[in-house]
Amino acid sequence: MHFTLLHTDKDSKARCGVLSTAHGEIHTPVFMPVGTAGTVKAVHFRELKEDIGAEIILGNTYHLYLRPGTEIMEKAGGLHKFNSWDRPILTDSGGFQVFSLAENRKITEEGVIFRSHIDGSKHLFTPENVIDIQRKIGADIIMAFDECPPGTSDHAYSLKSLELTQRWLKRCVERFDASRPLYGYEQSLFPIVQGCVYKDLREKAAEYAVSLNRDGYAIGGLAVGEPVEQMYEMLEVVNRILPQEKPRYLMGVGTPENILEAIERGVDMFDCIMPTRNGRNGMLFTTEGMLNIKNKQWEADFSPLDPAALCFVDESCTKAYLRHLFHANEILGLQICSIHNLAFYLWMVKGARQHIEAGDFKIWKQKTLNKVMTKLV
């Protein structure tokens, strides 16, 4: 994997570049649709490529490990062969999912013992076997195993958690460097910078991650309950330390405002379930503002979903028809909303790239947020 930094904004830390992988190029800043179980909910890969323009998707180690399982993954030749997605894939280590099972897991020095949310069976994730699992999944970019403390954790717990994460990170790197890819192409391991909302811990985490000299770095443990002002502050702290020539991935964030503010602070890569999850609940992001398509005011509105025509559904589907689909409990409504919202997110980061190149990112960002964060009811 190779990252080429192309432009930096003259009035902020925003930058754009190209991330080259064995399965293609990724233009940054980039939003990555979440394909937790090897599929982006309600969206076909043809639509992801042709209508949305996705260059990379995510898979999740926890979910793919439990179902269909690593034996099937390996027999298929990896996730790319299994689901027929021929562009880059990134996998989360499963740490966040495991730690969200607060009632069904136990953290030890060795790793985490947890019970499956599917059938209650007991499993163990360690830094070593999480690397092995991601080798079998075969993603282009894989994550180290970490503990993700709540955003409200006190300093003492956050320090203890970070020290455990760093010991696990060392073991992840050792296992990664001692093993080889299984399917004939290279993989890249990203450390995850933790530290909750404490400047000294974030600095400590970033410095240790950089000392391991990896292809890129992830920033985790944000947007997990802390105020957004603290999230932005932690991004500034971390990005002062992470190298300019390596990509930076902010995990699980978030709203259009979160993403554009993070781009301004030097972040390159994003993922979040928000566009598809909100879409399945009838909430649309548009270039004019946010709206709930289930509301009565759209009942006889025969205008397209978005005047900017971000994808094919914006030209061929009216607000009134989409509202009808939701009230008739037709699955097509969930699909259309998911496609549209993903197209919106990719339109947004493409605009960020264009205006970083043009040198007026901050002006464009504020104008864009003033519109897209307006609630249209």
Secondary structure as UniProt FT lines:
FT   STRAND          2..8
FT   TURN            10..11
FT   STRAND          15..21
FT   TURN            22..23
FT   STRAND          24..28
FT   STRAND          30..32
FT   TURN            36..37
FT   TURN            41..42
FT   HELIX           45..46
FT   HELIX           47..52
FT   STRAND          57..60
FT   HELIX           61..66
FT   TURN            67..68
FT   HELIX           70..76
FT   HELIX           79..83
FT   STRAND          89..92
FT   HELIX           95..100
FT   HELIX           102..104
FT   STRAND          105..107
FT   STRAND          112..115
FT   TURN            117..119
FT   STRAND          122..125
FT   HELIX           127..137
FT   STRAND          141..143
FT   TURN            151..152
FT   HELIX           155..178
FT   STRAND          188..190
FT   STRAND          192..193
FT   TURN            196..197
FT   HELIX           199..211
FT   STRAND          217..219
FT   HELIX           228..239
FT   TURN            240..241
FT   TURN            244..245
FT   STRAND          248..250
FT   TURN            251..252
FT   HELIX           256..264
FT   TURN            265..266
FT   STRAND          269..271
FT   HELIX           274..280
FT   TURN            281..282
FT   STRAND          283..286
FT   TURN            287..288
FT   STRAND          289..292
FT   TURN            293..294
FT   HELIX           296..298
FT   TURN            299..300
FT   TURN            307..308
FT   HELIX           312..316
FT   HELIX           319..327
FT   TURN            328..329
FT   HELIX           331..358
FT   HELIX           361..372
//
